[in-house]
Amino acid sequence: MGGAAPGRISIGYAGRRGECSFLPEEEQLLGTAASLVAKMLARRRDRGRLESQSQELWRRQAMFEQTERLAKVGGWEYDIGTSTMTWSEEVRRIAGIGADSHSAADRDASAAAFLREPLETALRSREPFDLELPWLLPSGMRKWLHAVGQVQIVDCAPARIFGIVKDITEEKEARSRMWRLANHDALTSLPNRRCFGERLETLLAEGGAAAALLLIDLDHFKDVNDTLGHDVGDALLRAVAERLSAAAGQGNLVARLGGDEFAVLARAPDATAARAWAAALLADLRRPMSVGGQISPVRFSAGLAIAPKDGSSAAEILKNADIALYSGKSGGRNAVVAYAPRMRESIERRVAICSEVRSGLEKGEFVPFYQPKVALRTGEIMGFEALLRWNHPSGMQTPGAFMPALEDHDIALNLG
């Protein structure tokens, strides 16, 4: 081995001329060893790459599961050929299927229960589905799930159905709260005017038996607010709402339309039955109530309209019930008045008179006439009585011609 270059090691047999050589067997052995070392190093590199790839896959899987959990959504797949279902862990968590189930098959069967009908429908129609489904957890908790599925067709036949399941319970509850706020009165929790109008439209569209609409107004409610305060007024409205809901009867709709005005919508066999029902309801409602710590009677006026006799649309039946209510208030209050066509004529006449009176006030057509007051014993003029007259284009009118307009507060003040 002598004669080798400095810094280099040569292994072998030195020949006569100083060259290094090996026996054939030794060369084969060394070649095998070098190949083994190379393979070992390659495997180490491969193992390093595999470990790195494995870590990356694990990281991505963890990130995917975290995303599923944060989004409350899980994936699933149904293999039609093998009739097997594959679920992500998030689906099991959403469906409330845990390790306490007897077997993996039991867990899958329980988790798949809410999708059984959509899957069968999708197999028949080959169409995707997008559904919101109620689901009862083993714990008794109720959830709402959003399930989406897509059918994959291979060689003109369904091969698999895959999709997602999302927990939308919080979204559903939020939508429900928003709907309730938009459709219910905050003070009494009764349906509001908007909700009542929609229900009335639906009931009229269904047809069938007569629909009785009763509009109820508290008499002199402003006096309660002015004397006892708005807190007591609010308490009275809540008490009326509770009693009205109890007295209206099961299946009938009670609403607060605004202020001190309530409405009740009910089915009735005929007009006679509707009037009897309304009278009984008001009689129950008039029982003394506790207001401001005192037991006192509460008076109500009500207008009754019956569909389809008194109107076929929601707007018409509401207007006619309101006309009947106004007629009852004008006639002394504390009464139930059923709508009659003549009431509309009276209202329309009053509206027309009010319009003419307003125009007459602007034109200065109302003038005072002074009638002397004479002492009969002496014949002496003691004073004058002012008499209001309307110098109408058709001729001079006495107060009887414009008396209905005096029910309007603003007109009465201007004439006074």
ZIGIDA-V651137 format. One record per helix or strand of 3 or more residues. SS is the DSSP state (~ for helix, > for strand). FROM is the first residue (numbers start at 1). TO is the last residue. Records with the same first field share a line. If there is no record, write none. Layout:
SS: FROM-TO ; FROM-TO
This chain:
~: 24-71 ; 89-95 ; 104-125 ; 169-183 ; 193-206 ; 221-228 ; 230-248 ; 271-285 ; 314-330 ; 341-363 ; 399-401 ; 403-407 ; 409-415
>: 73-79 ; 84-87 ; 129-136 ; 142-154 ; 157-167 ; 210-218 ; 253-258 ; 261-268 ; 289-291 ; 294-296 ; 300-307 ; 336-338 ; 366-374 ; 381-392 ; 395-397
